[in-house]
Amino acid sequence: NGRQTANGEIFSQKKMTCACNALPFGTWVKITNLRNNKSVIVKVNDRLHPRVKRVADLSYSAAKKLGYTGHGLTRVKVEVLGKTKPVGA
């Protein structure tokens, strides 16, 4: 928390962001937890280590809204929404 991300923003656990190696910075993504169908909209602002095989690593706020904090990992559906900020995000 408080450190610089790969795109230059300062990371905050309270923001709705994620780290992803497959999508460009600034891309808005809808992530849905497949266990409970809860969804969040996050912005890609960081990268994962190249050896990490996960699709995305969510901020604490995003993970909490999806209902999987304390579980480590969960299966999700990822929908790319584009570069413009979605209404309600």
Buried (B, 14 or more C-beta within 10 A) or exposed (E): EEEEBEBEBEBBEEBBBBBBBEBEBBBBBBBBBEEEEEBBBBBBBBBBEEEEEEBBBBBEBBBBBBBBBEEEEBEBEBEEBEEEEEEEE
